């Protein structure tokens, strides 16, 4: 009989220890999950804090939809750095029918430039590298009619620059 009682006590203890072990493992897994989610949340918060300046820079490459003046001033200032005369002939902000710019629209400026050959090339290079999501197309370079009689050649250029607008 004592053997039977010892056996029953043994199985009872084994069952109790086994269920307690399962509960401990479950609790440890839940704690690890909570720590992991806290760690992930803190890493995401840290990433947001460290990338705030980058987000500001991303928005700065788009022309604000309610304020195109900085873009127009930036285009007009291209000649100051190159020794050319830059004139904006027209500005258009209609939305295209389709394509990636259709949702937010764009601003399109037709530009006229006068100056030396090197000034023309420098102006085009600066226009292509403006700090906006912009494209330059329709470039037309000509020797000025008035300059053909002069010793120093003066060139004229015209092109369109199109920049994406933000929401």
Helices and strands as residue ranges (DSSP letters): H 2-50, H 52-60, H 69-76, H 78-82, E 85-92, E 106-115, H 117-128, E 134-143, G 146-149, E 155-164
